[in-house]
Amino acid sequence: MSTVTELIHSIPVDPLTGAISVPIYQTSTYVQEAPGVNKGYDYARSNNPTRETLENIIAQLEGGAQASAFGSGLAAIDAVVKLLQSGDEILAVDDIYGGAFRQFTHIYQKFGINVNYVDTTDVANVLDGITPQTKLIWLETPTNPTLKISDIAAIAKIAQQHNILLCVDNTFASPALQQPILLGADIVIHSATKYLGGHSDLIAGLVVCRTKELGEQIKFIQNACGAILSPFDSWLVIRGLETLHLRVQQHSANALELAEFLQAHPAVDKVYYPGLKTHLNHEIAARQQSAFGGIVTFTLKNDTEDAAKKVVCNTRLFKLAESLGGVKSLLCHPATMTHKSIPAEKRRAAGVQDSLIRLSVGLEQAADLKADIIQALDKLNKAVQEPRVFEYQ
Ligand SMILES: *Cc1c(COP(=O)(O)O)cnc(C)c1O
C-alpha cells in the first residue's frame, strides 16, 4: 500500500460510535474502577487518546517507534536537550533555527551544556567538531533561511561510530519529502506549527524516536516537565496531516517554478533553493528528499535593506509575516525580522545578506504568485515608494 493511503487509513475510526473524525477527548482525568485499575488512562498530562492518535500517526510517518506531541516546536527541542547532562556537548549546524540558538545559549549554557556550531554541509567539519564530550549532533536540513543541505546518512554513520545521538529538525522538509530516521537518525523533531499543521492556525511540536527505549525517555521527560499538546490542537494537527502529501507536493512544485523564474530575473542576484542544479548540495538533496520543499530565498543585485523592504512591502498575495508552511504565501526579510538580534557582520557572514528575502510559497496558482513578485520587483526601479495598501483578505 502506498504511504499516502496508509497515512489516511492510519487515522482510526472511533470504535465507540463509528465517528470518522478522531474524537477530541477534552478531559483532565479518567474514572478508575479501583485504585490503579483503569482503561490505560489515568491523568491527561500523562496520556490523552487524541494526542496519542497524533503521536502514533507521526511515529508511523517518520518510521520511528514512538512519538510525543508538545505545546510547541521549541518545547520539543527542549525535551530532547533534557536527555543530556551537565558537561555534555552538542555539535550543531551553524545555520540553526534562531529559537533553538536562543534556548541553547540562554537556557542550557548556564546548566553546563555547551554547543559547538559547525558548517555541517561538509561532513569533514562534523568529524573535526566532535570532542569526547559530544553526546548529541543537531541537524537541520534544509536550514533556515539559506537552505543549506547536510548529508543525513553520512552524518548518521559518524554519529553511530562515536556513540552520539543524531537529532534532525525535519520541519522544512516534513516526512512527506524526507525521513531522517530511515537514513539513520535517532530522533526527529518538528515544529508542527509549519507544514504538518499546514494552515497557520496552531503552535505544536513533535519528537519522534527510532527506538521505543528512547521514546520512553522522552515520554518520561514530557510527563515530568509537562509541555504537552492540547487535545484540540492535537486534533488540528491530525486534520492537517490528512492532506500533508498533497500540500507539500504542491508547495514544492510552486516553489521550484518560482526559484527558476527568480534565477532569470535581472533584479535578482542569488537564489537559494535545493531543487536548483546550482545549489551547493543539490545532489545530496536529490538523494535524500523526494522533492525540495516550499521555501525559496533570494538576494537582490541592489543588496540593501531599503531595496528588500521595497519588495516585501509591495507584494499583494505574499503577506509579510514570520513563520511558514501554510496555505497562504508569506514572505519575510530576515535581516530586520527573524535574524534582527544577530550583529550585522555575523549575520552577513552566515549568508543572511541585507537584501535576503525568504518566501514561504503557498498553494495559490504559481502564475499568480509569479505576477505578484514581478510587480513588486518592478517597483524597485521607481523612485518613490507607493504607500502599501494593507488588505486583509
Ligand atoms: C518554527 C521552527 C521551530 C520552532 O517551532 P515553534 O513551533 O515555533 O516553537 C523549530 N525549528 C524550525 C526549523 C522552525 O522553523
Ligand as a Chemical Component Dictionary entry (heavy atoms), coordinates in Angstrom:
data_LIG
# 
_chem_comp.id                   LIG 
_chem_comp.type                 NON-POLYMER 
_chem_comp.pdbx_formal_charge   0 
_chem_comp.three_letter_code    LIG 
# 
loop_
_chem_comp_atom.comp_id 
_chem_comp_atom.atom_id 
_chem_comp_atom.alt_atom_id 
_chem_comp_atom.type_symbol 
_chem_comp_atom.charge 
_chem_comp_atom.model_Cartn_x 
_chem_comp_atom.model_Cartn_y 
_chem_comp_atom.model_Cartn_z 
_chem_comp_atom.pdbx_ordinal 
LIG C1 C1 C 0 9.439  27.362 13.738 1  
LIG C2 C2 C 0 10.584 26.440 13.891 2  
LIG C3 C3 C 0 10.917 25.896 15.143 3  
LIG C4 C4 C 0 10.197 26.276 16.419 4  
LIG O1 O1 O 0 8.888  25.844 16.441 5  
LIG P1 P1 P 0 7.687  26.582 17.240 6  
LIG O2 O2 O 0 6.538  25.703 16.932 7  
LIG O3 O3 O 0 7.590  27.970 16.701 8  
LIG O4 O4 O 0 8.076  26.574 18.686 9  
LIG C5 C5 C 0 11.958 24.985 15.184 10 
LIG N1 N1 N 0 12.662 24.650 14.087 11 
LIG C6 C6 C 0 12.380 25.174 12.872 12 
LIG C7 C7 C 0 13.193 24.769 11.699 13 
LIG C8 C8 C 0 11.337 26.083 12.724 14 
LIG O5 O5 O 0 11.084 26.621 11.528 15 
# 
loop_
_chem_comp_bond.comp_id 
_chem_comp_bond.atom_id_1 
_chem_comp_bond.atom_id_2 
_chem_comp_bond.value_order 
_chem_comp_bond.pdbx_ordinal 
LIG C1 C2 SING 1  
LIG C2 C3 SING 2  
LIG C2 C8 DOUB 3  
LIG C3 C4 SING 4  
LIG C3 C5 DOUB 5  
LIG C4 O1 SING 6  
LIG O1 P1 SING 7  
LIG P1 O2 DOUB 8  
LIG P1 O3 SING 9  
LIG P1 O4 SING 10 
LIG C5 N1 SING 11 
LIG N1 C6 DOUB 12 
LIG C6 C7 SING 13 
LIG C6 C8 SING 14 
LIG C8 O5 SING 15 
# 
